[in-house]
Structures are given as structure tokens and as C-alpha cells.
Amino acid sequence: MSFHFEEHDPETYRRKGRLISLAMAAQLVVFGLLFSQLLQAAFDGGFWLNVLGVVLGLVSTSLVFAVVRERPWMAEVRYAWQLKHHLARVSGYLPGLRRASKEGNDTALDLLAFYHQGMLQLADLNGRTLDDDGEAVAERMRVRQAREERGLPERVEGFDPHDLAAFRKG
């Protein structure tokens, strides 16, 4: 499954993210208490029944979340989760990608460009600035320069996970 960059309003993303987090936390508390009380009433109490009630509340909250996650109003939050997932996946291959990019591998340059663009977009969505060390800034500049020398566009459109198969992890 390919991933393509999308434009989302950072303020909308943050507002929806906070609202969804609060709603899910409240739902977990309500379900946990409800199941704990029901189990306590049915089986004459005990610590492990409370634990089971909380676990059942967590499972119920997860099921509700799995159902609503594909709704249109979840688009910004779903996009950010997918972006984080793909960035984490690429980060496991960074040493191999860096070696291959120095050898002139265009796919490695594409993946490194995706990684840096994604990190910048994620920081923007979260309302943060990247506290880059000099090494990360230098790498971003090297990737940009290498892409320019090869006639590749400065920005990539997205990421195909199958491209990682050509590189060693770690």
C-alpha cells in the first residue's frame, strides 16, 4: 500500500487530535467502571474482577475506535498516524539508506527525501519546530543536493514500502 503526502491544516489536526484523545479516555473510564461494577455485582467482588473490568473496558474502547477510525471526520488524525507509522518503518533502514545514497542509489535518495519531508510535515502538524542537530540538517542538504545533481525533483510525492526491500535493516 503506497502512502502519498497530503496537505492538512495543522490547527484542525491538533483540535481533532485533542478531542479524540479526550473522548477515547473518557470512554475507557466509563467502560472500565461499567464492566467492573457489573462483574462486582455478579460475582461478589474481588481485585481481579476490577482488573478484568478495566481490560474489558480497554477492549470495548479499542473496538469502538476500530469502527470509527475510517470515518471522514478522522481523516487528519488517521493521516498523521499513517505518516508516523511509515516514518518509523523507514527509520529502521536509515543506516542502509545512507550508505546506498552515497553510492548513488536513486531509490535510497527518494526514501531519505520522504523521511525528511515527513519529519518536517509531522513537526508542522504538531505545531513544533525540529530541533535538528547539525548532522540532520547536513544530511537533508546532502540529499537535496544529490537529488538536484541527478535531475530528480526536490520533493517526493510519497512512499512505497516495497522500495525498502532492496535495503538492509539497521
SVG drawing of the C-alpha trace seen along z (x, -y; Angstrom):
<svg xmlns="http://www.w3.org/2000/svg" viewBox="-25 -26 54 41">
<polyline fill="none" stroke="black" stroke-width="0.4" points="0.0,0.0 1.5,-3.3 1.5,-6.4 1.1,-9.8 1.7,-13.2 -1.5,-15.2 -2.0,-18.7 -3.9,-19.1 -4.5,-22.1 -2.3,-21.8 -4.8,-23.6 -7.6,-21.3 -5.4,-18.3 -4.4,-19.4 -8.0,-20.3 -9.4,-16.9 -6.5,-15.0 -7.2,-16.6 -10.9,-15.9 -10.5,-12.3 -7.9,-11.7 -10.3,-13.1 -13.2,-11.2 -11.4,-7.9 -10.0,-8.4 -13.5,-9.2 -14.9,-6.2 -12.2,-3.9 -13.1,-5.3 -16.8,-4.8 -16.5,-1.3 -13.9,-0.2 -16.2,-1.4 -19.3,0.1 -17.7,3.6 -16.0,3.5 -19.4,2.7 -21.2,5.4 -18.6,8.0 -18.6,7.0 -22.3,7.3 -22.5,10.6 -19.5,12.4 -19.3,10.9 -16.3,8.6 -12.5,9.0 -9.5,7.3 -9.1,9.4 -12.7,8.7 -11.8,5.0 -8.8,5.7 -10.9,7.8 -13.4,4.9 -10.7,2.5 -9.4,5.0 -12.9,5.4 -13.2,1.6 -10.0,1.3 -11.1,4.0 -14.5,2.2 -12.8,-1.2 -10.5,0.4 -13.4,2.0 -15.3,-1.3 -12.2,-3.1 -11.6,-0.4 -15.1,-1.1 -14.9,-4.9 -11.3,-5.2 -12.3,-5.1 -14.9,-7.9 -14.3,-11.0 -14.0,-13.2 -11.0,-11.2 -9.0,-12.0 -6.4,-14.3 -5.7,-12.1 -5.6,-8.9 -3.2,-10.6 -0.8,-11.6 -0.9,-8.0 -0.1,-6.6 2.7,-9.1 4.2,-8.2 4.0,-4.5 5.8,-4.9 8.5,-7.2 9.1,-4.7 9.4,-2.0 11.9,-4.0 13.9,-5.0 14.8,-1.3 16.6,-1.4 18.4,-4.7 21.9,-3.3 21.5,-1.3 19.8,-4.1 22.6,-6.5 25.2,-4.1 23.3,-3.4 22.6,-7.2 26.4,-7.8 26.8,-5.1 24.3,-7.0 21.2,-4.9 18.2,-6.9 15.7,-4.8 17.7,-5.5 17.6,-9.2 13.8,-9.0 13.4,-7.2 15.6,-9.7 13.8,-12.6 10.5,-11.0 11.8,-10.7 13.0,-14.3 9.8,-15.7 7.7,-13.5 9.6,-14.6 9.1,-18.3 5.4,-17.8 4.8,-15.9 6.6,-18.7 4.3,-21.2 1.2,-19.3 2.2,-19.1 3.0,-22.8 6.6,-22.1 9.9,-23.0 12.5,-20.4 15.3,-20.8 17.7,-19.5 21.3,-18.9 23.8,-19.9 24.1,-16.3 20.4,-16.1 20.4,-19.5 23.6,-18.5 22.0,-15.2 18.9,-17.0 21.1,-19.3 23.2,-16.4 20.0,-14.6 18.6,-17.8 21.9,-18.4 22.3,-14.8 18.7,-14.8 19.4,-18.1 22.6,-16.7 20.7,-13.7 17.9,-15.8 15.4,-14.4 12.7,-16.7 13.4,-18.3 10.3,-16.8 8.8,-13.3 5.1,-12.6 5.0,-9.7 6.4,-6.4 6.1,-2.8 7.0,-0.3 8.2,2.2 11.1,-0.1 12.6,0.8 13.1,4.5 16.3,3.6 18.0,2.4 19.2,4.0 17.5,3.0 19.7,1.4"/>
</svg>
